[in-house]
Amino acid sequence: MPETIFWVILFLPLTAFALAGLSALNQNLQRQLPAWNPRYPGALQPLADQLRGPRLASTPLIIALAVAFALALINLIDSIGLRGLPLEIGAHQLFTAGDLTVNLGVRIDGLTSVMLVVVTGVSLLVQIYSTGYMDGDHGYRRYFAFMALFTTSMLGLVLADNLLMLFAFWELVGLTSYLLIGFWFHRPAAAAAAKKAFLVTRLGDLGMLAAMILIYSRTGTLEIAAINELAEHGAEAGMFAFNGLMIGQTAMTLFGLGLIAGAVGKSAQFPLHIWLPDAMEGPTPVSALVHSATMVAAGVYLLARFFPVIHASSTASDLIAWIGAGTALGAAILALVQVDIKRVLAYSTISQLAYMMFAIGVGGYAAAVFHLMTHAFFKALLFLGSGSVNHSTNTFDMRKMGGLRLAMPITFLTFMLGTLSLAGIFPLSGFWSKDEILIEAWDHNKGVFVLGLLAAGLTAAYMVRAIYMTFFGEYRGGEEAAPGEHGNPDPSHPHESPRSMTTPLIILSVIAFISGFLTFGGEFQTWVYGALPEPHAGKFHWSWGIFLGSTALALVAGGAAFMFMHHRDRVRSWGIDGSSTIPAAQRFATNLFYLDALGENLLARRLFYGGIARVTAWFDAAVVDGIVNHAWRGGLTVASTARFVQNGWVQAGAISIGLGGMIIWIAVVLF
Amino acid sequence: MDPGFPVLSLLIFLPLLGVLLIALLPGKHTPTDWLVQNAPGNQVDYPKWLALGISLGTLLIALVMFILFDRSVAGFQFVDEFDWISAEAVGFNVAYAFGVDGLSMPLVFLTAFLTVVAVLVSWRVDLRTKEYFAWLLVLETSVLGVFTSLDLIFFFLFWELELIPMFLLISIWGSGNRNYSALKFVLYTIFGSAFMLAGFLALGVAADTFDIREIRHDALAAAFLPAPAIFAFILIAFAIKLPVAPLHTWLPDAHTDAPTAVSVLLAGVLLKMGGYGILRLLFTLMPDVAADADLALAIIGAVSIVYGAVITIRQTDLKRLIAYSSVSHMGFVLLGVSALGTTGMSGAAMQLVTHGLITGMLFVMVGLVYDRTHTRQIADMRGLAHYIPLLGIGMVFAGLAGLGLPALAGFVAEITIFLGAFGSQTAPVSIALLGVLLAAAYILWALQRTFFGPKDEKWAHLPDANHWSEYTIIIALTALIVLLGVYPSIVMDLLEMGVAPIAATVEAAAASASSVAGGG
């Protein structure tokens, strides 16, 4: 496909952003200036009303994404024909400064093509869903403006052919998720969560920024392809040298570690995972997008994009493997004790992203990308499902739900499919991608494999628990809508969501079912391997042992969780209820292992703000400024004292002359 | 580019001509006839309309020059010169010589642009408007003079001229502890100027000319002061102006107590005189000393970035917060020039331009909010975005630009500085990276506490942006910040043209010094 098509894909949602933004501005101006929107004569008035209406914000975005999705799909078919190899596309110079040349360019290969389809597809469905979910919200137009910018940024990120452009869009993804998480900014929790998300991810971004300037200062290039070639081919005697570029092993390792820092922040891995659960404060469709195809996916994408760099250093690849394995298990434990359905899903996201991370660490590049794709579909489905539940109960607290399978059958069935896929049950998509990762781990790192397998069992358990609390048992009444916010006026009678919301659920559940079959024959793997400097044909992994083991574990853990939930009263009477026998452990887990408290309260608030910053500000005011003030006040004092001499009295002058003359005379006489 | 017409002199002195007009025409005109005295529309405020017209005229000339500027020729263009004091009479030459090159052209445009913004943002000033707008225009002439002087003596004259309007504008139209702040500003600057004048005299006497284009650094061996001392003397003045820690404490006071328009010009263009002076004078005239001082400059820059940002976080007054953030952002300028290469210097020059626009906009937004709330205390505000959403959008936009968001102007400058300086100044740049994180922290936290959060009924009466002057400023600043963010070459090409010869001079000086050292 010609290069223009890719810029069109990028600019379509950007145009929708401009329209939605103007629509939102118009809404505000109208309130401020009544004369802003005059009445038009006759036939023009309905047209003007249309243009002023909220649909100007959402409809163009949906059309833009539909077209972009179609183009991305055509491109994917093209790319499959090319076996995922990159297209030859030149770059455009944006600006130069001395030796530095900054380019804008797109890189199209199997990896990008897959990402384009996933991003545009999931975003399209989320936007359709949002027209129902956000209907009637005062900020409807602002919402779609942010969503359009969010999708644009993510598309730019996957299209970028150089590290600087990737970093720029990476930051824009962070910004727009900040705006979306804090969308309901009147809630203090939302405003705080948005800031936290931006700052914690920016902490990781520092590593990425450092990595970028390091690689530029050593090699003089920011081209992704050139850096990957260097990492892939050049290693010899502690030096990487290829095609005129050179870099030492230490610098290459540091570069990889910097990228990992960025990815750990963006993809919410330990220890920078603390922002993601708080990010639930945003509207649910935002969570669906943030947790599936955008934002968190960016971290995994980054490491997949620079896969040769990560594997040019065993330090970097081992580090990310162990961070991933630990996070996968830890987050799964945390998911088990949440009572908020969105928080269960949030920790589940962290755990699943961790799978992709350790997959990259152990060398399972294609498996990681495959899981990234399948996870995007079923996690978007699960989040949208939780939003659908919230739409009729006004709550995310599973203790106030229950029995919803009867009132909301479509939501229940689609949520069920998403759960089965997430739990890795044959033959849904999550099964194929998760098994692929476990096979890679088994082949390369047994320790990581064990942690991953345990996490897989826990995944089934926490999802069964969530399903049980939400859809089974007695309905516990939901919650009244908060004053001033729109919600279901009668939460005691839950109802199925409107078609604009259920249709995306149905479509996503179909995709979540079948998308795993792409792995047959190693087809999917072949496309994404085409993105690497040394492409090779993918192969279809199959291991009976891991198939049987992981499936059995999931079934046993899920079944145990179901029995536990179903016979909770009897279990409690045996005295092994979670809240009574292991309270310390549970409190430890519900307090997120106290990491949040450590990071936010102790380090950020006490040590930095209350300590370092306070002392520095005191030093500035008392010492630095104090010296200045004393100096010029001292100068004024000297001056006002000396002014006494220049008092303009003739007599004083005469006396001074006389005294001076006498002193000189005495001096002359004495010496 | 030689237009055959002294267009540059016209640009510099047009505002002074406006001052004359304002002085001669009546001030706020109130008809004495009691019948029409109170009729609406009868009060015409001539000074502000005149000031707007004159500043727009100046901007137009600057724009024409920007367009006509020949991007293929290095060196100074639009040069106007004649001998002012001739050597035959007094033994030394002082020339009336003005010109612009790639480095000064964007700064000239920035000055003309921000003066229009300053006039518009003062639209509601009604205390002694005649003098107020006259002094604003005097300020414009003096800054334009600094950016275009090709003679050290004229540079110094305009540098000092700027103090008079600034002192009066802060102490008459300011707020709070304005007399203290105005005096502190003037004394601090004069303290630096004394050193600068000594340095200039040493330079000029040794080189036998005050013409910036003529002074050769090898002539300085004969100076009555050693070259490093001259360098340090002049650097003191520029470091105070920039300002860098620990010479910065006049800035928060001056900003906090100055009227909005003066804060805009102070942050937008006056601080830039320091960065401009470092590149135009120190690096051009004494490249050998500059090449030796690179590490010191980088460390001062990195310390300013982090130190300024840490203090910014503690601020409770919005204007003080932005003032301290300027200290942090101006540290990037020193860091950029310390790289000694074209890339770093281009980034530093770009930072001068982008910071002028972004911080100018931040001060405009804070000023507009203050006009309504009559408080700048962060603790008094909450949930403002509910009642003044348009100002909220402007403020959030300016804040995001301030924290270096990609696609907005500040990102281009900062990233260019980092990429340009890391190779030669690895440790200082690594420390300075922290500034990026801290900037996000203080800006987002300030936004969260002022504009976000639940509604506060006490602000329910606030009118949102509702005057054409306010819309004009916000739209113009937004447009320029986005333009420079997505199409930086429009300015970066010029700046690169301007700093490339400077970088080449420094490189040559460093090379000859090392070859001498190697040979010895």
HADDOCK unambig.tbl for C-alpha pairs under 7 A between the chains (distance, minus, plus):
assign (segid A and resid 28 and name CA) (segid B and resid 390 and name CA) 6.96 0.50 0.50
assign (segid A and resid 32 and name CA) (segid B and resid 464 and name CA) 6.74 0.50 0.50
assign (segid A and resid 32 and name CA) (segid B and resid 466 and name CA) 6.87 0.50 0.50
assign (segid A and resid 94 and name CA) (segid B and resid 487 and name CA) 6.97 0.50 0.50
assign (segid A and resid 94 and name CA) (segid B and resid 489 and name CA) 6.93 0.50 0.50
assign (segid A and resid 95 and name CA) (segid B and resid 488 and name CA) 6.34 0.50 0.50
assign (segid A and resid 95 and name CA) (segid B and resid 489 and name CA) 4.97 0.50 0.50
assign (segid A and resid 97 and name CA) (segid B and resid 342 and name CA) 6.55 0.50 0.50
assign (segid A and resid 97 and name CA) (segid B and resid 343 and name CA) 4.74 0.50 0.50
assign (segid A and resid 97 and name CA) (segid B and resid 346 and name CA) 5.98 0.50 0.50
assign (segid A and resid 97 and name CA) (segid B and resid 496 and name CA) 5.90 0.50 0.50
assign (segid A and resid 98 and name CA) (segid B and resid 342 and name CA) 4.67 0.50 0.50
assign (segid A and resid 98 and name CA) (segid B and resid 343 and name CA) 4.48 0.50 0.50
assign (segid A and resid 98 and name CA) (segid B and resid 496 and name CA) 6.87 0.50 0.50
assign (segid A and resid 99 and name CA) (segid B and resid 343 and name CA) 6.43 0.50 0.50
assign (segid A and resid 100 and name CA) (segid B and resid 343 and name CA) 6.36 0.50 0.50
assign (segid A and resid 168 and name CA) (segid B and resid 406 and name CA) 5.08 0.50 0.50
assign (segid A and resid 171 and name CA) (segid B and resid 405 and name CA) 6.92 0.50 0.50
assign (segid A and resid 171 and name CA) (segid B and resid 406 and name CA) 6.72 0.50 0.50
assign (segid A and resid 172 and name CA) (segid B and resid 406 and name CA) 6.61 0.50 0.50
assign (segid A and resid 185 and name CA) (segid B and resid 452 and name CA) 5.34 0.50 0.50
assign (segid A and resid 185 and name CA) (segid B and resid 453 and name CA) 5.69 0.50 0.50
assign (segid A and resid 186 and name CA) (segid B and resid 383 and name CA) 6.74 0.50 0.50
assign (segid A and resid 186 and name CA) (segid B and resid 452 and name CA) 5.99 0.50 0.50
assign (segid A and resid 186 and name CA) (segid B and resid 453 and name CA) 4.22 0.50 0.50
assign (segid A and resid 186 and name CA) (segid B and resid 454 and name CA) 4.24 0.50 0.50
assign (segid A and resid 186 and name CA) (segid B and resid 455 and name CA) 6.80 0.50 0.50
assign (segid A and resid 187 and name CA) (segid B and resid 453 and name CA) 5.60 0.50 0.50
assign (segid A and resid 187 and name CA) (segid B and resid 454 and name CA) 6.06 0.50 0.50
assign (segid A and resid 188 and name CA) (segid B and resid 453 and name CA) 4.91 0.50 0.50
assign (segid A and resid 188 and name CA) (segid B and resid 454 and name CA) 6.83 0.50 0.50
assign (segid A and resid 191 and name CA) (segid B and resid 448 and name CA) 6.06 0.50 0.50
assign (segid A and resid 191 and name CA) (segid B and resid 452 and name CA) 6.53 0.50 0.50
assign (segid A and resid 191 and name CA) (segid B and resid 453 and name CA) 6.70 0.50 0.50
assign (segid A and resid 195 and name CA) (segid B and resid 444 and name CA) 6.19 0.50 0.50
assign (segid A and resid 199 and name CA) (segid B and resid 440 and name CA) 6.78 0.50 0.50
assign (segid A and resid 199 and name CA) (segid B and resid 441 and name CA) 6.52 0.50 0.50
assign (segid A and resid 202 and name CA) (segid B and resid 437 and name CA) 6.40 0.50 0.50
assign (segid A and resid 203 and name CA) (segid B and resid 437 and name CA) 6.51 0.50 0.50
assign (segid A and resid 206 and name CA) (segid B and resid 433 and name CA) 6.86 0.50 0.50
assign (segid A and resid 213 and name CA) (segid B and resid 418 and name CA) 6.68 0.50 0.50
assign (segid A and resid 213 and name CA) (segid B and resid 419 and name CA) 5.20 0.50 0.50
assign (segid A and resid 213 and name CA) (segid B and resid 422 and name CA) 6.65 0.50 0.50
assign (segid A and resid 216 and name CA) (segid B and resid 419 and name CA) 6.86 0.50 0.50
assign (segid A and resid 217 and name CA) (segid B and resid 419 and name CA) 6.89 0.50 0.50
assign (segid A and resid 217 and name CA) (segid B and resid 422 and name CA) 6.50 0.50 0.50
assign (segid A and resid 217 and name CA) (segid B and resid 423 and name CA) 5.05 0.50 0.50
assign (segid A and resid 613 and name CA) (segid B and resid 310 and name CA) 5.46 0.50 0.50
assign (segid A and resid 613 and name CA) (segid B and resid 311 and name CA) 6.09 0.50 0.50
assign (segid A and resid 613 and name CA) (segid B and resid 314 and name CA) 6.60 0.50 0.50
assign (segid A and resid 614 and name CA) (segid B and resid 314 and name CA) 6.78 0.50 0.50
assign (segid A and resid 616 and name CA) (segid B and resid 311 and name CA) 6.35 0.50 0.50
assign (segid A and resid 617 and name CA) (segid B and resid 311 and name CA) 5.04 0.50 0.50
assign (segid A and resid 617 and name CA) (segid B and resid 314 and name CA) 6.83 0.50 0.50
assign (segid A and resid 624 and name CA) (segid B and resid 246 and name CA) 6.46 0.50 0.50
assign (segid A and resid 625 and name CA) (segid B and resid 249 and name CA) 5.65 0.50 0.50
